[in-house]
């Protein structure tokens, strides 16, 4: 593992670097916000997008710091945990700066409806942080950790559409639920890739509770890709969103298929093998497929 060793050259690659400093998730949130706004012809306010970016960054930085702080001396660590431990002082200063800037942006830009609903989602995120770290054993009895993160991420993204959020209709509901499902599968995939690490650190995830899940995630991602593709054809009003979800789910299925672990009698080809930290970093970047319809619309 990475305990007591210099960070490898892998840490200097742009893809992994975004993951190390928790910038990948905020970028993903803003891209999906813009796609939902464009698809349903709603104004995407720059202030709301900035608040979403900063809030997501602050939450992910907080979670990473709490995760790193929970590790015992000498325990195995992922690359991102090692990076946070090594730069803990800078991390704490960054948290205060980003939190203060986020509060300023929200105060000066958020409408009352944004503030109230956003505060409710933020409170749920705080509850998750408390459950996941000081009370992390609760996931042994309520195995919903990855579902909580996925649906909270989707809810936080869509809150930024307020107060212009359209009346609930089939197209919007399908898009929102499919997006939340994609975010959940993203979290489940990472949990499966890091199952042995979580077991060594005595942490609980769906993968540690149900190890056989690792054999089925690729098929579940492929199923979401196929279902989203069919729904995109059947529901043209949400086609850009559902088509992006279909492509992201397909890429996520590929990442799961590229695992270097041996499952049963099946051995993955060496050419498909990816480092665990690379897969984790790529897991968020495969959610950037909304860039395609956004660029097409801009042409």
MIKOLRO-764058 format. One record per residue (C-alpha): x, y, z; residue number from 1. Coordinates in steps of 0.001 Angstrom, whole numbers, plus 500000, padded with zeros to 6 digits. Each point is the difference from the previous one (the first is absolute). Layout:
N
node u->X, v->Y, w->Z, i->NUM $
...
This chain:
299
node u->500000, v->500000, w->500000, i->1 $
node u->500946, v->503667, w->500199, i->2 $
node u->500864, v->500337, w->503677, i->3 $
node u->503291, v->501826, w->500521, i->4 $
node u->500887, v->500066, w->496297, i->5 $
node u->500349, v->502790, w->497480, i->6 $
node u->496921, v->500608, w->497898, i->7 $
node u->500417, v->498225, w->496655, i->8 $
node u->500191, v->501726, w->496615, i->9 $
node u->496351, v->499055, w->499560, i->10 $
node u->499107, v->502831, w->502381, i->11 $
node u->501307, v->502507, w->497483, i->12 $
node u->497599, v->499015, w->497224, i->13 $
node u->497170, v->502537, w->499420, i->14 $
node u->497246, v->497395, w->500387, i->15 $
node u->501215, v->498806, w->503393, i->16 $
node u->500909, v->503513, w->501127, i->17 $
node u->496392, v->501179, w->499639, i->18 $
node u->498948, v->497135, w->502251, i->19 $
node u->502723, v->500687, w->502558, i->20 $
node u->498796, v->503584, w->500551, i->21 $
node u->496283, v->499052, w->499758, i->22 $
node u->499339, v->502157, w->496932, i->23 $
node u->498534, v->497272, w->497821, i->24 $
node u->496636, v->499753, w->501799, i->25 $
node u->499279, v->503783, w->499985, i->26 $
node u->500779, v->500152, w->496271, i->27 $
node u->497656, v->497070, w->499360, i->28 $
node u->497217, v->501690, w->502007, i->29 $
node u->500228, v->503275, w->498042, i->30 $
node u->500086, v->498217, w->496619, i->31 $
node u->496830, v->498052, w->500835, i->32 $
node u->498334, v->503148, w->501347, i->33 $
node u->500617, v->501699, w->496660, i->34 $
node u->498653, v->497005, w->498052, i->35 $
node u->496771, v->499850, w->502046, i->36 $
node u->499544, v->503756, w->499580, i->37 $
node u->500532, v->499843, w->496251, i->38 $
node u->497853, v->496898, w->499476, i->39 $
node u->496992, v->501442, w->501830, i->40 $
node u->500641, v->503577, w->498828, i->41 $
node u->500633, v->501491, w->503420, i->42 $
node u->502356, v->502880, w->500808, i->43 $
node u->503281, v->498789, w->501490, i->44 $
node u->501147, v->502793, w->502275, i->45 $
node u->503752, v->500358, w->500323, i->46 $
node u->499625, v->500772, w->503724, i->47 $
node u->498111, v->496754, w->500588, i->48 $
node u->502596, v->498045, w->498038, i->49 $
node u->502811, v->501610, w->502010, i->50 $
node u->498214, v->499184, w->503271, i->51 $
node u->499485, v->496390, w->498866, i->52 $
node u->503666, v->499661, w->499053, i->53 $
node u->501280, v->501430, w->503284, i->54 $
node u->497519, v->498084, w->502146, i->55 $
node u->500818, v->496688, w->498324, i->56 $
node u->503726, v->500712, w->500317, i->57 $
node u->499643, v->500902, w->503679, i->58 $
node u->498017, v->496835, w->500777, i->59 $
node u->502421, v->497711, w->498175, i->60 $
node u->503021, v->501646, w->501613, i->61 $
node u->498361, v->499588, w->503432, i->62 $
node u->499199, v->496357, w->499360, i->63 $
node u->503546, v->499311, w->498782, i->64 $
node u->501524, v->501670, w->503072, i->65 $
node u->497750, v->498039, w->502368, i->66 $
node u->500776, v->496804, w->498097, i->67 $
node u->503756, v->500582, w->500234, i->68 $
node u->499778, v->500964, w->503678, i->69 $
node u->498242, v->496719, w->500814, i->70 $
node u->502968, v->497915, w->498839, i->71 $
node u->502241, v->498392, w->502573, i->72 $
node u->503771, v->500265, w->499763, i->73 $
node u->501465, v->497385, w->497688, i->74 $
node u->496686, v->499096, w->498360, i->75 $
node u->499921, v->499591, w->496215, i->76 $
node u->498889, v->503112, w->498129, i->77 $
node u->498764, v->500959, w->496583, i->78 $
node u->501872, v->502640, w->498038, i->79 $
node u->497412, v->502684, w->500789, i->80 $
node u->500083, v->499189, w->503730, i->81 $
node u->503793, v->500182, w->500048, i->82 $
node u->499916, v->503334, w->498163, i->83 $
node u->497527, v->501473, w->502503, i->84 $
node u->502023, v->498775, w->502989, i->85 $
node u->503189, v->501537, w->498624, i->86 $
node u->498365, v->503377, w->499363, i->87 $
node u->497635, v->500140, w->502982, i->88 $
node u->500885, v->503556, w->501073, i->89 $
node u->499511, v->501404, w->496503, i->90 $
node u->496798, v->497970, w->499740, i->91 $
node u->498528, v->501591, w->503136, i->92 $
node u->500895, v->503513, w->498825, i->93 $
node u->498403, v->499263, w->496623, i->94 $
node u->496840, v->498794, w->501730, i->95 $
node u->499620, v->503286, w->501882, i->96 $
node u->500667, v->502048, w->496866, i->97 $
node u->497633, v->498031, w->497767, i->98 $
node u->497317, v->499871, w->502709, i->99 $
node u->500183, v->503771, w->500493, i->100 $
node u->499889, v->500703, w->496265, i->101 $
node u->497092, v->497581, w->499610, i->102 $
node u->498034, v->501752, w->502768, i->103 $
node u->500652, v->503371, w->498337, i->104 $
node u->498842, v->498772, w->496575, i->105 $
node u->496858, v->498384, w->501433, i->106 $
node u->499120, v->503093, w->502052, i->107 $
node u->500315, v->502337, w->497013, i->108 $
node u->498519, v->497774, w->497285, i->109 $
node u->497587, v->497435, w->501378, i->110 $
node u->496276, v->500688, w->499909, i->111 $
node u->498021, v->499129, w->503124, i->112 $
node u->498765, v->496757, w->498433, i->113 $
node u->503546, v->498992, w->499048, i->114 $
node u->501231, v->500763, w->503482, i->115 $
node u->497311, v->498050, w->501852, i->116 $
node u->500056, v->496884, w->497824, i->117 $
node u->503784, v->500146, w->499694, i->118 $
node u->500290, v->500263, w->503779, i->119 $
node u->497844, v->496868, w->500348, i->120 $
node u->502235, v->498073, w->497582, i->121 $
node u->503076, v->501375, w->501788, i->122 $
node u->498616, v->498795, w->503329, i->123 $
node u->499519, v->496531, w->498529, i->124 $
node u->503595, v->500110, w->498762, i->125 $
node u->501128, v->500899, w->503533, i->126 $
node u->497984, v->497090, w->501391, i->127 $
node u->501719, v->497721, w->497470, i->128 $
node u->503450, v->501232, w->501077, i->129 $
node u->499146, v->499293, w->503636, i->130 $
node u->498652, v->496552, w->499177, i->131 $
node u->502896, v->499123, w->497734, i->132 $
node u->502825, v->500855, w->502376, i->133 $
node u->499245, v->500169, w->503764, i->134 $
node u->497086, v->497592, w->499568, i->135 $
node u->501256, v->498053, w->496988, i->136 $
node u->498958, v->496637, w->501444, i->137 $
node u->496368, v->500890, w->499289, i->138 $
node u->500525, v->498934, w->496362, i->139 $
node u->500260, v->496428, w->501289, i->140 $
node u->496294, v->500154, w->500868, i->141 $
node u->498865, v->502540, w->497381, i->142 $
node u->501955, v->499141, w->496824, i->143 $
node u->499051, v->503194, w->498168, i->144 $
node u->503283, v->501913, w->500052, i->145 $
node u->500513, v->500126, w->496228, i->146 $
node u->496309, v->500690, w->499344, i->147 $
node u->500143, v->502923, w->502447, i->148 $
node u->502970, v->501583, w->498233, i->149 $
node u->498591, v->499466, w->496510, i->150 $
node u->496564, v->501451, w->500688, i->151 $
node u->501373, v->502864, w->502118, i->152 $
node u->502379, v->500945, w->497192, i->153 $
node u->497172, v->500003, w->497457, i->154 $
node u->497703, v->501955, w->502333, i->155 $
node u->502686, v->502589, w->500712, i->156 $
node u->500593, v->500470, w->496280, i->157 $
node u->496318, v->500482, w->499192, i->158 $
node u->499442, v->502405, w->502910, i->159 $
node u->502123, v->502517, w->498084, i->160 $
node u->497207, v->500159, w->497390, i->161 $
node u->497701, v->501730, w->502476, i->162 $
node u->497924, v->502120, w->499825, i->163 $
node u->499658, v->499173, w->496286, i->164 $
node u->499480, v->496278, w->500595, i->165 $
node u->497142, v->498875, w->497711, i->166 $
node u->496833, v->498258, w->501194, i->167 $
node u->500615, v->496303, w->500427, i->168 $
node u->499385, v->498127, w->496766, i->169 $
node u->500932, v->496573, w->498695, i->170 $
node u->503040, v->501240, w->498061, i->171 $
node u->501505, v->501862, w->502946, i->172 $
node u->499280, v->497208, w->502505, i->173 $
node u->501524, v->497372, w->497690, i->174 $
node u->503093, v->502139, w->499482, i->175 $
node u->500414, v->500751, w->503708, i->176 $
node u->499545, v->496372, w->501110, i->177 $
node u->502326, v->498680, w->497307, i->178 $
node u->502622, v->502595, w->500996, i->179 $
node u->499718, v->499011, w->503676, i->180 $
node u->500318, v->496333, w->499014, i->181 $
node u->503135, v->500757, w->497981, i->182 $
node u->501545, v->501860, w->502953, i->183 $
node u->499153, v->497071, w->502275, i->184 $
node u->501600, v->497492, w->497628, i->185 $
node u->503067, v->502230, w->499914, i->186 $
node u->500285, v->499678, w->503799, i->187 $
node u->499288, v->496260, w->499985, i->188 $
node u->502661, v->499438, w->497338, i->189 $
node u->502645, v->501796, w->502080, i->190 $
node u->498938, v->498012, w->503068, i->191 $
node u->500506, v->496756, w->498068, i->192 $
node u->503439, v->501032, w->498740, i->193 $
node u->501066, v->500960, w->503518, i->194 $
node u->498387, v->497112, w->501875, i->195 $
node u->503306, v->498502, w->501191, i->196 $
node u->501256, v->503435, w->501076, i->197 $
node u->496785, v->500676, w->501938, i->198 $
node u->500252, v->496622, w->501683, i->199 $
node u->503602, v->500729, w->501020, i->200 $
node u->498897, v->503391, w->501399, i->201 $
node u->496953, v->498406, w->501699, i->202 $
node u->497570, v->502152, w->498024, i->203 $
node u->496598, v->498902, w->498831, i->204 $
node u->498554, v->500281, w->496510, i->205 $
node u->497518, v->498086, w->497887, i->206 $
node u->502942, v->498081, w->498553, i->207 $
node u->501374, v->498945, w->503397, i->208 $
node u->496514, v->498966, w->501132, i->209 $
node u->499219, v->498216, w->496723, i->210 $
node u->503282, v->498947, w->498316, i->211 $
node u->498137, v->498188, w->497225, i->212 $
node u->498776, v->503408, w->498804, i->213 $
node u->503322, v->500529, w->498218, i->214 $
node u->499051, v->497299, w->497487, i->215 $
node u->496817, v->501784, w->498962, i->216 $
node u->500782, v->503726, w->499875, i->217 $
node u->501120, v->499875, w->496359, i->218 $
node u->496687, v->498430, w->499008, i->219 $
node u->498014, v->502513, w->502068, i->220 $
node u->501835, v->502911, w->498339, i->221 $
node u->499354, v->498477, w->496573, i->222 $
node u->496320, v->499586, w->500917, i->223 $
node u->499749, v->503684, w->500978, i->224 $
node u->501716, v->500936, w->496719, i->225 $
node u->497495, v->497966, w->497987, i->226 $
node u->496961, v->501211, w->501984, i->227 $
node u->501072, v->503647, w->499686, i->228 $
node u->500536, v->499581, w->496256, i->229 $
node u->496500, v->498560, w->499582, i->230 $
node u->498501, v->502771, w->502151, i->231 $
node u->501854, v->502623, w->497944, i->232 $
node u->498255, v->498688, w->496885, i->233 $
node u->496608, v->499773, w->501735, i->234 $
node u->500303, v->503410, w->501701, i->235 $
node u->501613, v->502502, w->497579, i->236 $
node u->499463, v->502891, w->502438, i->237 $
node u->502682, v->498512, w->502266, i->238 $
node u->502111, v->498377, w->497257, i->239 $
node u->503189, v->502077, w->500589, i->240 $
node u->499989, v->499054, w->503696, i->241 $
node u->499068, v->496348, w->499554, i->242 $
node u->502422, v->499594, w->497094, i->243 $
node u->502835, v->501420, w->502114, i->244 $
node u->499065, v->497682, w->502859, i->245 $
node u->500008, v->497043, w->497603, i->246 $
node u->503505, v->500832, w->498772, i->247 $
node u->501323, v->500641, w->503526, i->248 $
node u->498533, v->496717, w->501257, i->249 $
node u->501619, v->498175, w->497072, i->250 $
node u->503384, v->501552, w->500828, i->251 $
node u->499500, v->499111, w->503658, i->252 $
node u->499270, v->496414, w->498953, i->253 $
node u->503302, v->499998, w->498079, i->254 $
node u->501873, v->501233, w->503081, i->255 $
node u->498471, v->497198, w->502049, i->256 $
node u->500878, v->497463, w->497309, i->257 $
node u->503596, v->501226, w->500054, i->258 $
node u->500518, v->498884, w->503598, i->259 $
node u->503290, v->498234, w->500626, i->260 $
node u->498442, v->497656, w->502565, i->261 $
node u->499278, v->496395, w->499134, i->262 $
node u->496406, v->498979, w->500517, i->263 $
node u->499378, v->496269, w->499906, i->264 $
node u->501543, v->498457, w->496878, i->265 $
node u->499994, v->503253, w->497997, i->266 $
node u->503278, v->501911, w->499608, i->267 $
node u->499903, v->503460, w->498449, i->268 $
node u->502469, v->500761, w->497254, i->269 $
node u->503110, v->501889, w->501064, i->270 $
node u->499365, v->502620, w->497285, i->271 $
node u->496781, v->500958, w->501749, i->272 $
node u->501595, v->500234, w->503431, i->273 $
node u->499822, v->503375, w->501760, i->274 $
node u->501480, v->501038, w->503312, i->275 $
node u->497415, v->500300, w->502800, i->276 $
node u->500704, v->503695, w->500516, i->277 $
node u->499736, v->500624, w->496261, i->278 $
node u->496611, v->498312, w->499867, i->279 $
node u->498804, v->502010, w->502986, i->280 $
node u->501131, v->503240, w->498363, i->281 $
node u->498391, v->499038, w->496695, i->282 $
node u->496730, v->499052, w->501698, i->283 $
node u->498980, v->503664, w->500273, i->284 $
node u->501465, v->501049, w->496666, i->285 $
node u->497824, v->497503, w->498089, i->286 $
node u->497061, v->502051, w->501307, i->287 $
node u->501083, v->502958, w->497853, i->288 $
node u->498091, v->498749, w->496955, i->289 $
node u->497573, v->502999, w->500134, i->290 $
node u->502835, v->501961, w->498369, i->291 $
node u->499039, v->498322, w->496693, i->292 $
node u->496379, v->501264, w->499739, i->293 $
node u->501003, v->503356, w->501467, i->294 $
node u->502653, v->500451, w->497304, i->295 $
node u->497612, v->498834, w->497270, i->296 $
node u->497410, v->502534, w->501145, i->297 $
node u->502624, v->502755, w->500009, i->298 $
node u->500959, v->499366, w->496340, i->299 $
